[in-house]
Structure formats: C-alpha cells, structure tokens
Amino acid sequence: MIRIIHKLILVTHKFKIEDRRRKIAILLAQSITETEIAQELNVNQSTISRDIKMLKELSQRFVFDLAESNLAYYYKQCIDGIEEVR
C-alpha cells in the first residue's frame, strides 16, 4: 500500500512539473519575462530558470533526434512529389 501511495505522489509531482513547464512555454511565447512568469505561477525565479533550461535541452534533443531520423529522405520524397505535380 505504501508503494502505491509513493508512486502516486511521484506521478502527481511529475505532472505538476510538466504542467508548469507547459505554462512557462506559453508565457515565454508571449514575451513575458522570467520574473513575471515566476510571479504569475507563484514560484521562485530560479525554478523558472531551471525549467527554461530544461525546455531548451528538450527542444535541442528533439531537433537532434529529428535530424538523425529519416528527415532528409522524407524531405526529398516531398520535393520529388512536388516536381512531379508541376
């Protein structure tokens, strides 16, 4: 029973962090400053800075993974398809 409660607490905590980071991304897109975001979300500015750093790392990892995938192949297929239509 204790393991289930502990796991539930961890999942809830992880969800809260992901939700906060989602909100931060939205506010950053609106050119809101870190200080204003911290005030809006009622957390310390250092928390916002750490979350922004993590969001940047996730974005870079996504782009890197995309570049490693078959992106070039699919891009060429799209270009070839466009050329055929012309």
MARTI-776775 format. One record per atom (N, C-alpha, C, O): residue in one letter; atom name; x, y, z; residue number from 0. Coordinates in Angstrom, 3 decimals, m for minus. Each point is the difference from the previous one (the first is absolute). Layout:
BEGIN
<a, CA, <X, Y, Z>, NUM>,
...
//
This chain:
BEGIN
<m, N, <0.822, m1.202, 0.000>, 0>,
<m, CA, <m0.822, 1.202, 0.000>, 0>,
<m, C, <0.864, 1.263, 0.000>, 0>,
<m, O, <m0.295, 0.974, m0.693>, 0>,
<i, N, <1.364, m1.016, 1.486>, 1>,
<i, CA, <0.885, 1.164, 0.083>, 1>,
<i, C, <0.668, 0.250, m1.352>, 1>,
<i, O, <0.175, 1.151, m0.400>, 1>,
<r, N, <0.201, m2.226, m0.308>, 2>,
<r, CA, <0.619, 0.148, m1.323>, 2>,
<r, C, <m0.962, 0.672, m0.980>, 2>,
<r, O, <0.410, 0.845, m0.795>, 2>,
<i, N, <m1.652, m1.210, 0.853>, 3>,
<i, CA, <m1.006, 0.583, m0.894>, 3>,
<i, C, <m0.148, 1.490, 0.281>, 3>,
<i, O, <m0.055, 0.809, m0.927>, 3>,
<i, N, <m0.008, m0.451, 2.195>, 4>,
<i, CA, <m0.128, 1.413, 0.379>, 4>,
<i, C, <1.237, 0.773, m0.444>, 4>,
<i, O, <m0.114, 1.104, m0.533>, 4>,
<h, N, <1.289, m1.678, 0.748>, 5>,
<h, CA, <1.245, 0.653, m0.404>, 5>,
<h, C, <0.031, 0.210, m1.515>, 5>,
<h, O, <0.375, 1.071, m0.476>, 5>,
<k, N, <m0.768, m2.096, m0.273>, 6>,
<k, CA, <m0.019, 0.107, m1.459>, 6>,
<k, C, <m1.005, 1.064, m0.451>, 6>,
<k, O, <0.275, 0.753, m0.934>, 6>,
<l, N, <m1.399, m0.688, 1.568>, 7>,
<l, CA, <m1.026, 0.995, m0.320>, 7>,
<l, C, <0.527, 1.420, 0.260>, 7>,
<l, O, <m0.250, 0.911, m0.789>, 7>,
<i, N, <0.966, m0.734, 1.877>, 8>,
<i, CA, <0.581, 1.307, 0.331>, 8>,
<i, C, <1.020, 0.402, m1.068>, 8>,
<i, O, <0.027, 1.152, m0.432>, 8>,
<l, N, <0.809, m2.100, 0.008>, 9>,
<l, CA, <1.002, 0.297, m1.031>, 9>,
<l, C, <m0.649, 0.372, m1.330>, 9>,
<l, O, <0.438, 0.934, m0.671>, 9>,
<v, N, <m1.474, m1.661, 0.295>, 10>,
<v, CA, <m0.696, 0.288, m1.256>, 10>,
<v, C, <m0.657, 1.374, 0.074>, 10>,
<v, O, <0.055, 0.764, m0.963>, 10>,
<t, N, <m0.668, m0.447, 2.085>, 11>,
<t, CA, <m0.643, 1.300, 0.184>, 11>,
<t, C, <1.028, 1.118, m0.070>, 11>,
<t, O, <m0.240, 1.029, m0.631>, 11>,
<h, N, <1.378, m1.224, 1.274>, 12>,
<h, CA, <1.070, 1.002, m0.015>, 12>,
<h, C, <0.513, 0.219, m1.422>, 12>,
<h, O, <0.201, 1.137, m0.426>, 12>,
<k, N, <0.008, m2.235, m0.305>, 13>,
<k, CA, <0.479, 0.094, m1.380>, 13>,
<k, C, <m1.013, 0.748, m0.867>, 13>,
<k, O, <0.384, 0.821, m0.833>, 13>,
<f, N, <m1.668, m1.100, 1.025>, 14>,
<f, CA, <m1.044, 0.689, m0.759>, 14>,
<f, C, <0.015, 1.498, 0.289>, 14>,
<f, O, <m0.150, 0.811, m0.914>, 14>,
<k, N, <0.331, m0.442, 2.184>, 15>,
<k, CA, <0.045, 1.419, 0.369>, 15>,
<k, C, <1.166, 0.712, m0.683>, 15>,
<k, O, <m0.147, 1.127, m0.472>, 15>,
<i, N, <1.301, m1.786, 0.419>, 16>,
<i, CA, <1.178, 0.595, m0.643>, 16>,
<i, C, <m0.262, 0.168, m1.490>, 16>,
<i, O, <0.275, 1.061, m0.561>, 16>,
<e, N, <m0.801, m2.096, m0.085>, 17>,
<e, CA, <m0.281, 0.084, m1.435>, 17>,
<e, C, <m1.037, 1.076, m0.296>, 17>,
<e, O, <0.115, 0.718, m0.993>, 17>,
<d, N, <m1.116, m0.605, 1.839>, 18>,
<d, CA, <m1.025, 1.021, m0.181>, 18>,
<d, C, <0.586, 1.396, 0.161>, 18>,
<d, O, <m0.333, 0.907, m0.764>, 18>,
<r, N, <1.207, m0.731, 1.758>, 19>,
<r, CA, <0.647, 1.298, 0.202>, 19>,
<r, C, <0.875, 0.353, m1.202>, 19>,
<r, O, <m0.001, 1.144, m0.455>, 19>,
<r, N, <0.737, m2.114, m0.051>, 20>,
<r, CA, <0.859, 0.267, m1.160>, 20>,
<r, C, <m0.819, 0.336, m1.240>, 20>,
<r, O, <0.414, 0.826, m0.814>, 20>,
<r, N, <m1.552, m1.450, 0.668>, 21>,
<r, CA, <m0.904, 0.326, m1.111>, 21>,
<r, C, <m0.460, 1.455, 0.110>, 21>,
<r, O, <m0.033, 0.729, m0.991>, 21>,
<k, N, <m0.316, m0.325, 2.193>, 22>,
<k, CA, <m0.434, 1.383, 0.227>, 22>,
<k, C, <1.144, 0.978, m0.258>, 22>,
<k, O, <m0.207, 1.070, m0.572>, 22>,
<i, N, <1.407, m1.441, 0.996>, 23>,
<i, CA, <1.169, 0.854, m0.216>, 23>,
<i, C, <0.228, 0.195, m1.496>, 23>,
<i, O, <0.249, 1.119, m0.449>, 23>,
<a, N, <m0.333, m2.186, m0.313>, 24>,
<a, CA, <0.215, 0.092, m1.448>, 24>,
<a, C, <m1.017, 0.943, m0.642>, 24>,
<a, O, <0.342, 0.789, m0.880>, 24>,
<i, N, <m1.573, m0.878, 1.322>, 25>,
<i, CA, <m1.052, 0.877, m0.534>, 25>,
<i, C, <0.296, 1.449, 0.351>, 25>,
<i, O, <m0.117, 0.881, m0.852>, 25>,
<l, N, <0.497, m0.624, 2.094>, 26>,
<l, CA, <0.288, 1.369, 0.431>, 26>,
<l, C, <1.249, 0.558, m0.681>, 26>,
<l, O, <0.040, 1.180, m0.349>, 26>,
<l, N, <0.976, m2.015, 0.159>, 27>,
<l, CA, <1.200, 0.447, m0.709>, 27>,
<l, C, <m0.336, 0.395, m1.434>, 27>,
<l, O, <0.539, 0.973, m0.527>, 27>,
<a, N, <m1.424, m1.724, m0.090>, 28>,
<a, CA, <m0.411, 0.304, m1.375>, 28>,
<a, C, <m0.712, 1.345, m0.074>, 28>,
<a, O, <m0.081, 0.608, m1.068>, 28>,
<q, N, <m0.434, m0.147, 2.201>, 29>,
<q, CA, <m0.671, 1.298, 0.072>, 29>,
<q, C, <0.954, 1.098, 0.459>, 29>,
<q, O, <m0.432, 1.099, 0.348>, 29>,
<s, N, <1.728, m1.398, m0.348>, 30>,
<s, CA, <1.062, 0.945, 0.393>, 30>,
<s, C, <m0.102, 0.466, 1.449>, 30>,
<s, O, <0.381, 1.124, 0.328>, 30>,
<i, N, <m0.891, m1.987, 0.526>, 31>,
<i, CA, <m0.069, 0.301, 1.435>, 31>,
<i, C, <1.380, m0.303, 0.605>, 31>,
<i, O, <0.621, m1.004, m0.346>, 31>,
<t, N, <m0.152, 1.857, 1.233>, 32>,
<t, CA, <1.331, m0.191, 0.600>, 32>,
<t, C, <m0.031, m1.116, 1.040>, 32>,
<t, O, <m1.061, m0.391, 0.488>, 32>,
<e, N, <2.249, m0.111, m0.163>, 33>,
<e, CA, <0.110, m1.052, 1.013>, 33>,
<e, C, <m0.578, 0.469, 1.336>, 33>,
<e, O, <m0.692, m0.754, 0.684>, 33>,
<t, N, <0.979, 1.994, m0.324>, 34>,
<t, CA, <m0.512, 0.545, 1.260>, 34>,
<t, C, <m1.523, 0.022, 0.008>, 34>,
<t, O, <m0.633, m0.385, 0.983>, 34>,
<e, N, <0.058, 0.835, m2.081>, 35>,
<e, CA, <m1.467, 0.058, m0.095>, 35>,
<e, C, <m0.611, m1.399, 0.013>, 35>,
<e, O, <m1.057, m0.220, 0.593>, 35>,
<i, N, <1.728, m0.720, m1.251>, 36>,
<i, CA, <m0.495, m1.381, m0.002>, 36>,
<i, C, <0.025, m0.566, 1.408>, 36>,
<i, O, <m0.947, m0.653, 0.436>, 36>,
<a, N, <2.047, 0.910, 0.274>, 37>,
<a, CA, <0.125, m0.486, 1.379>, 37>,
<a, C, <m1.125, 0.554, 0.867>, 37>,
<a, O, <m0.582, m0.721, 0.810>, 37>,
<q, N, <0.284, 1.998, m0.983>, 38>,
<q, CA, <m1.085, 0.613, 0.771>, 38>,
<q, C, <m1.353, m0.604, m0.384>, 38>,
<q, O, <m0.833, m0.297, 0.856>, 38>,
<e, N, <0.638, 0.125, m2.162>, 39>,
<e, CA, <m1.266, m0.556, m0.502>, 39>,
<e, C, <m0.252, m1.413, 0.528>, 39>,
<e, O, <m1.121, m0.345, 0.375>, 39>,
<l, N, <2.185, m0.467, m0.351>, 40>,
<l, CA, <m0.143, m1.399, 0.423>, 40>,
<l, C, <0.281, m0.204, 1.484>, 40>,
<l, O, <m0.107, m1.113, 0.517>, 40>,
<n, N, <0.467, 2.202, 0.163>, 41>,
<n, CA, <0.250, m0.037, 1.442>, 41>,
<n, C, <1.105, m0.998, 0.368>, 41>,
<n, O, <m0.142, m0.799, 0.926>, 41>,
<v, N, <1.254, 0.872, m1.684>, 42>,
<v, CA, <1.175, m0.812, 0.303>, 42>,
<v, C, <1.227, 0.896, m0.052>, 42>,
<v, O, <m0.062, 1.128, m0.491>, 42>,
<n, N, <1.167, m1.635, 0.997>, 43>,
<n, CA, <1.249, 0.749, 0.015>, 43>,
<n, C, <0.534, 0.151, m1.421>, 43>,
<n, O, <m0.190, m0.882, m0.837>, 43>,
<q, N, <0.851, 1.990, 0.571>, 44>,
<q, CA, <0.544, 0.243, m1.333>, 44>,
<q, C, <1.044, m1.054, m0.378>, 44>,
<q, O, <0.132, m0.337, m1.177>, 44>,
<s, N, <0.600, m0.181, 2.143>, 45>,
<s, CA, <0.990, m1.036, m0.302>, 45>,
<s, C, <m0.677, m1.263, m0.540>, 45>,
<s, O, <0.569, m0.707, m0.831>, 45>,
<t, N, <m1.774, 0.433, 1.303>, 46>,
<t, CA, <m0.765, m1.140, m0.515>, 46>,
<t, C, <m0.347, 0.235, m1.465>, 46>,
<t, O, <0.086, m0.915, m0.820>, 46>,
<i, N, <m0.474, 2.134, 0.499>, 47>,
<i, CA, <m0.323, 0.351, m1.383>, 47>,
<i, C, <1.244, m0.143, m0.868>, 47>,
<i, O, <m0.071, m0.546, m1.101>, 47>,
<s, N, <1.199, 1.031, 1.585>, 48>,
<s, CA, <1.250, m0.099, m0.759>, 48>,
<s, C, <0.376, m1.458, m0.266>, 48>,
<s, O, <0.406, m0.345, m1.110>, 48>,
<r, N, <m0.539, m0.501, 2.114>, 49>,
<r, CA, <0.300, m1.432, m0.177>, 49>,
<r, C, <m0.954, m0.630, m1.006>, 49>,
<r, O, <0.414, m0.796, m0.843>, 49>,
<d, N, <m1.682, 1.151, 0.934>, 50>,
<d, CA, <m0.990, m0.550, m0.929>, 50>,
<d, C, <0.280, 0.454, m1.431>, 50>,
<d, O, <m0.138, m0.787, m0.937>, 50>,
<i, N, <0.527, 2.042, 0.764>, 51>,
<i, CA, <0.316, 0.504, m1.335>, 51>,
<i, C, <1.218, m0.735, m0.553>, 51>,
<i, O, <0.032, m0.363, m1.176>, 51>,
<k, N, <0.963, 0.146, 2.025>, 52>,
<k, CA, <1.181, m0.750, m0.426>, 52>,
<k, C, <m0.401, m1.399, m0.461>, 52>,
<k, O, <0.486, m0.477, m1.025>, 52>,
<m, N, <m1.358, m0.172, 1.765>, 53>,
<m, CA, <m0.450, m1.346, m0.365>, 53>,
<m, C, <m0.806, 0.030, m1.293>, 53>,
<m, O, <0.148, m0.891, m0.837>, 53>,
<l, N, <m0.996, 1.896, 0.661>, 54>,
<l, CA, <m0.774, 0.124, m1.232>, 54>,
<l, C, <0.922, 0.169, m1.207>, 54>,
<l, O, <m0.247, m0.572, m1.061>, 54>,
<k, N, <1.306, 1.358, 1.228>, 55>,
<k, CA, <0.970, 0.182, m1.085>, 55>,
<k, C, <0.695, m1.313, m0.325>, 55>,
<k, O, <0.182, m0.339, m1.169>, 55>,
<e, N, <0.207, m0.400, 2.204>, 56>,
<e, CA, <0.665, m1.290, m0.214>, 56>,
<e, C, <m0.932, m0.977, m0.710>, 56>,
<e, O, <0.424, m0.721, m0.903>, 56>,
<l, N, <m1.687, 0.695, 1.308>, 57>,
<l, CA, <m0.967, m0.885, m0.653>, 57>,
<l, C, <m0.190, 0.380, m1.466>, 57>,
<l, O, <m0.106, m0.871, m0.863>, 57>,
<s, N, <0.062, 2.168, 0.586>, 58>,
<s, CA, <m0.152, 0.469, m1.378>, 58>,
<s, C, <1.208, m0.388, m0.842>, 58>,
<s, O, <m0.145, m0.459, m1.133>, 58>,
<q, N, <1.329, 0.645, 1.690>, 59>,
<q, CA, <1.210, m0.359, m0.730>, 59>,
<q, C, <0.058, m1.497, m0.260>, 59>,
<q, O, <0.397, m0.430, m1.083>, 59>,
<r, N, <m0.791, m0.362, 2.072>, 60>,
<r, CA, <m0.005, m1.450, m0.155>, 60>,
<r, C, <m0.997, m0.413, m1.085>, 60>,
<r, O, <0.280, m0.895, m0.797>, 60>,
<f, N, <m1.446, 1.551, 0.770>, 61>,
<f, CA, <m1.018, m0.293, m1.003>, 61>,
<f, C, <0.536, 0.289, m1.404>, 61>,
<f, O, <m0.158, m0.816, m0.908>, 61>,
<v, N, <0.788, 1.974, 0.736>, 62>,
<v, CA, <0.542, 0.376, m1.312>, 62>,
<v, C, <1.114, m0.970, m0.401>, 62>,
<v, O, <0.068, m0.420, m1.156>, 62>,
<f, N, <0.795, 0.065, 2.095>, 63>,
<f, CA, <1.076, m0.943, m0.294>, 63>,
<f, C, <m0.564, m1.350, m0.416>, 63>,
<f, O, <0.447, m0.586, m0.986>, 63>,
<d, N, <m1.428, 0.091, 1.735>, 64>,
<d, CA, <m0.619, m1.281, m0.341>, 64>,
<d, C, <m0.675, 0.054, m1.365>, 64>,
<d, O, <0.048, m0.959, m0.770>, 64>,
<l, N, <m0.670, 2.083, 0.485>, 65>,
<l, CA, <m0.649, 0.183, m1.291>, 65>,
<l, C, <1.037, m0.018, m1.124>, 65>,
<l, O, <m0.220, m0.601, m1.052>, 65>,
<a, N, <1.337, 1.260, 1.288>, 66>,
<a, CA, <1.062, 0.047, m1.007>, 66>,
<a, C, <0.606, m1.382, m0.222>, 66>,
<a, O, <0.395, m0.334, m1.118>, 66>,
<e, N, <m0.321, m0.460, 2.163>, 67>,
<e, CA, <0.544, m1.352, m0.127>, 67>,
<e, C, <m0.969, m0.961, m0.668>, 67>,
<e, O, <0.406, m1.046, m0.505>, 67>,
<s, N, <m1.659, 1.391, 0.500>, 68>,
<s, CA, <m1.003, m0.890, m0.586>, 68>,
<s, C, <0.089, 0.048, m1.521>, 68>,
<s, O, <0.971, 0.507, m0.562>, 68>,
<n, N, <m1.961, m1.021, m0.070>, 69>,
<n, CA, <m0.030, m0.031, m1.461>, 69>,
<n, C, <m0.577, 1.284, m0.578>, 69>,
<n, O, <m0.625, m0.020, m1.061>, 69>,
<l, N, <0.826, 1.114, 1.738>, 70>,
<l, CA, <m0.562, 1.276, m0.436>, 70>,
<l, C, <0.440, 0.360, m1.419>, 70>,
<l, O, <m0.822, 0.416, m0.817>, 70>,
<a, N, <2.104, m0.572, 0.521>, 71>,
<a, CA, <0.502, 0.357, m1.333>, 71>,
<a, C, <m0.682, m0.839, m1.076>, 71>,
<a, O, <m0.345, 0.512, m1.065>, 71>,
<y, N, <0.155, m1.783, 1.340>, 72>,
<y, CA, <m0.660, m0.889, m0.961>, 72>,
<y, C, <m1.429, 0.463, m0.264>, 72>,
<y, O, <m0.426, 0.097, m1.151>, 72>,
<y, N, <m0.317, 0.190, 2.234>, 73>,
<y, CA, <m1.391, 0.431, m0.162>, 73>,
<y, C, <m0.095, 1.378, m0.658>, 73>,
<y, O, <m0.924, 0.267, m0.767>, 73>,
<y, N, <1.869, 0.585, 1.068>, 74>,
<y, CA, <0.039, 1.318, m0.632>, 74>,
<y, C, <0.190, m0.153, m1.506>, 74>,
<y, O, <m0.696, 0.639, m0.789>, 74>,
<k, N, <1.644, m1.490, 0.394>, 75>,
<k, CA, <0.250, m0.224, m1.427>, 75>,
<k, C, <m1.233, m0.593, m0.677>, 75>,
<k, O, <m0.324, 0.369, m1.128>, 75>,
<q, N, <m0.363, m1.284, 1.807>, 76>,
<q, CA, <m1.225, m0.570, m0.566>, 76>,
<q, C, <m1.041, 1.091, m0.247>, 76>,
<q, O, <m0.671, 0.002, m1.032>, 76>,
<c, N, <0.541, 0.911, 1.970>, 77>,
<c, CA, <m0.960, 1.094, m0.146>, 77>,
<c, C, <0.381, 0.895, m1.182>, 77>,
<c, O, <m0.853, 0.367, m0.809>, 77>,
<i, N, <2.125, m0.025, 0.718>, 78>,
<i, CA, <0.466, 0.843, m1.113>, 78>,
<i, C, <m0.228, m0.697, m1.333>, 78>,
<i, O, <m0.468, 0.619, m0.955>, 78>,
<d, N, <0.797, m1.913, 0.886>, 79>,
<d, CA, <m0.227, m0.765, m1.228>, 79>,
<d, C, <m1.478, m0.017, m0.371>, 79>,
<d, O, <m0.359, 0.123, m1.171>, 79>,
<g, N, <m0.498, m0.277, 2.185>, 80>,
<g, CA, <m1.446, 0.008, m0.246>, 80>,
<g, C, <m0.476, 1.333, m0.543>, 80>,
<g, O, <m0.842, 0.047, m0.897>, 80>,
<i, N, <1.371, 1.019, 1.429>, 81>,
<i, CA, <m0.357, 1.333, m0.471>, 81>,
<i, C, <0.446, 0.179, m1.443>, 81>,
<i, O, <m0.735, 0.546, m0.822>, 81>,
<e, N, <1.943, m1.011, 0.519>, 82>,
<e, CA, <0.535, 0.115, m1.364>, 82>,
<e, C, <m0.858, m0.783, m0.995>, 82>,
<e, O, <m0.207, 0.441, m1.130>, 82>,
<e, N, <m0.293, m1.612, 1.559>, 83>,
<e, CA, <m0.848, m0.809, m0.873>, 83>,
<e, C, <m1.307, 0.708, m0.330>, 83>,
<e, O, <m0.510, m0.116, m1.114>, 83>,
<v, N, <m0.025, 0.842, 2.074>, 84>,
<v, CA, <m1.280, 0.700, m0.183>, 84>,
<v, C, <0.168, 1.149, m0.977>, 84>,
<v, O, <m0.917, 0.298, m0.765>, 84>,
<r, N, <2.045, 0.337, 0.776>, 85>,
<r, CA, <0.247, 1.137, m0.895>, 85>,
<r, C, <m0.033, m0.480, m1.384>, 85>,
<r, O, <0.184, 0.786, m0.930>, 85>,
//
